Amino acid sequence: MDTAAQEAVLKKKLQVFLSEMLKFGTVKGFKYFAMYMRGREEMVISVLNHPQSVSLPSPVHCKSTSSAEQERRRLSISKSESFSSNNLPYDQRSLMLSVRSQMILSTHGVKDVGLPPASPSEGETLPTDEKSTLFMIAGYGRYNCPYVWVRSNHDRLVKLTGESREKDCPLKLKSTLKWKDNEIHVWDLVAELVKLCTYPAPRNPFEIDFEYFSMLPLSEKVLATAAMVNIIQKILIHTPDHKQYSGLVFEELQLITKEHFKALEKLVQEQGLPVLQQQQQQSQRSRSQSGTVHGQAMSRPSYNYSAGPTNMPQAHTQQSYVQNRAMF
């Protein structure tokens, strides 16, 4: 495959990735991260530094939980099974692409630029704190590949040397390095970020924050749980069985599906669904219109085709007879 054909394939693949990221980035209710779409090419994700932190920039509410739920949460985090976050901060050479590697990977033809984000991390507008780290996943058309940049708390994540532009070097993730030649989805990048950033690393990076959904108004809960069910299904379908968290994702899917249908049933009982109300109104209008037409048909004058209509003068009998025969 020549260079032009290969570039066309990558551009098409990148468009599919961006469409997937747009759908994924609007879903809320994950426990260890929250996402914000910034245009079509950029998604900012806030990842908790420690599972005990609860101040993600998304609605999270504290609430008493049962002992069974507390045990499930305890088992969802295993220090012995942490992936890489126990090595924080990482060596820069192991976590960030070198300037030389960026020059090799860069395809937009500008020398000595590398692979910078559209805006430097120093200009990040989203609020930052010490309890979470901001990352940006972006799929710029000029790069033909998605990359990830750190946007806050650089010193916690990586050992910096003090060079001017090292904060805006993209991360050297397995998922981004394999993206061009393998089927890599946006949630694969997110799972790797959670494992790198959150300490101790959770066994299931896609654990759901059910407390968030419990605090939503009923109508919003139905929509939010439906969106979560849809995205968890996609994650499960595209996650190989050998992945450690595949079975845990399946368990989360069962729980959130149950929550969705409970909320849906309650909404129907208490308020009624707008779509069902519209259908009922349309059915009532159709029945009333049908009744009106039927009543008009019943009130038509009776005809004696041999003598003409009984309620019309005899002089018009022949002409009316021809007209009425044409009507039927």
GUVOSE-575143 format. One record per residue (C-alpha): residue in one letter; x, y, z. Coordinates in steps of 0.25 Angstrom, whole numbers, plus 5000, padded with zeros to 4 digits. Layout:
<rs>
aXYZ;...
</rs>
This chain:
<rs>
m500050005000;d500650134996;t500750255005;a499550335000;a498650205001;q499150185015;e498850325019;a497450315014;v497250195022;l497750255035;k496850385032;k495650295031;k495950215043;l496250345051;q494850395047;v494250265053;f495050285066;l494550435067;s493050385065;e493250285076;m493950385085;l492850485084;k491850375088;f492750325100;g493150465105;t491650505108;v491350395117;k491450425132;g491450335144;f492750265145;k493450255158;y494950285155;f494850385144;a493950495137;m493950535123;y493750675116;m493650685101;r494450815096;g493950815081;r494050695072;e495450665073;e495750675088;m495250605100;v495750655114;i495750545125;s495950565140;v496450435146;l496450425161;n497850415168;h497350325179;p496050245180;q495650305193;s495550445187;v494150485183;s494350625177;l494350595162;p493750715155;s492450635153;p491250615163;v491650515173;h490850505186;c491250435199;k490250335204;s490150225214;t490350085208;s490149945212;s491149855217;a491049775204;e491349895195;q492549935204;e493049795202;r492849805187;r493649935187;r494749875195;l494949765186;s494949855174;i496249915178;s497449825181;k498849885184;s499449745180;e498849755167;s499249895164;f499749915150;s500750025149;s500250135158;n501150085169;n502350135161;l501950285162;p502550375158;y502950305145;d504250335138;q504050435126;r504750345116;s503750225119;l502450305119;m502650425109;l503050415095;s504350475092;v504550595083;r505250505073;s504050405073;q503150515071;m503850565059;i503850425053;l502350405056;s501950545051;t501350555037;h500950695036;g502350735031;v502650845041;k504150825046;d504550845060;v503050845065;g502750695069;l501350665073;p500850775082;p499450795086;a498550905080;s498750985093;p499850975103;s499550915117;e499951045124;g498651105117;e497750995122;t496451065126;l495750955133;p495950955149;t497050875154;d497250815168;e498150715175;k497150605176;s497050585161;t497950595149;l497450655135;f497850585122;m497450615108;i497150515098;a497150575084;g497050525070;y497550635061;g497450615046;r498850665043;y499450555052;n498550435047;c498550375060;p498050405074;y498950445085;v498850475100;w499450595107;v499550625122;r498850755126;s499150765141;n499950715152;h501050675143;d502050665155;r501250555162;l501150465149;v502550485143;k503950525147;l504150655138;t505550705135;g505150855133;e505150865118;s504250975113;r503250885105;e503350755112;k502050775119;d501350765105;c501950645100;p500950535097;l500950405106;k501550275101;l500350185103;k500250045098;s498850075093;t499250195084;l500550125079;k499750005074;w498550095069;k498950095054;d499149945053;n498049895063;e496649915067;i496750015078;h495650085084;v495550215092;w495250135105;d496550065103;l497250195105;v496450225117;a496650095124;e498150115122;l498050255128;v497350205140;k498350095143;l499450195141;c498950305150;t498050245161;y498750185172;p498450075176;a498050045162;p496549985162;r496349855156;n495149905148;p495450045142;f494050055138;e493350035151;i492050115152;d491750225162;f490350175166;e490150285176;y490250385165;f489050325158;s488250315171;m488350465173;l487750495159;p486350535156;l485550415151;s485450465137;e486950495136;k487250365143;v486550285132;l487350355121;a488650355128;t488550205132;a488150175117;a489350245112;m490250165122;v489650035118;n489950065104;i491350095106;i491649985116;q491049885105;k492049935095;i493249925105;l492849785108;i492749745093;h494049805090;t494849755102;p495549625100;d495249515111;h496749515116;k496549655121;q496549655136;y495349745136;s494449685126;g493649605136;l493549725145;v492949805134;f491949695131;e491549705146;e491349855145;l490549845133;q489549755140;l489449855151;i489249975143;t488249905134;k487449875146;e487550015151;h487050065137;f485849975137;k485450005151;a485450155148;l484750135135;e483650065142;k483550165153;l483450275143;v482350205135;q481550185148;e481750325154;q481850425142;g481650345129;l482650355118;p482450475108;v482650385096;l481450295101;q480650415104;q480850465090;q480450335084;q479150325093;q478850475088;q479050435074;s478150305075;q477050395082;r477050495070;s477050385060;r475850315067;s475150455068;q475350485053;s474950345049;g473650365057;t473350495051;v473550435037;h472650315040;g471550415045;q471650495033;a471450365025;m470250325033;s469550455030;r469650455015;p468250455008;s467650325004;y467550304989;n466550234980;y467250214967;s465950184960;a465350314964;g466450404969;p466850454983;t465550464992;n465950604997;m466150674983;p465150724973;q464750634961;a465350734951;h466750704956;t466650554957;q467350504944;q468550604946;s468750574961;y468650424958;v469850434948;q470650514958;n470350424970;r470750294962;a472050354959;m472350374974;f472150234978;
</rs>
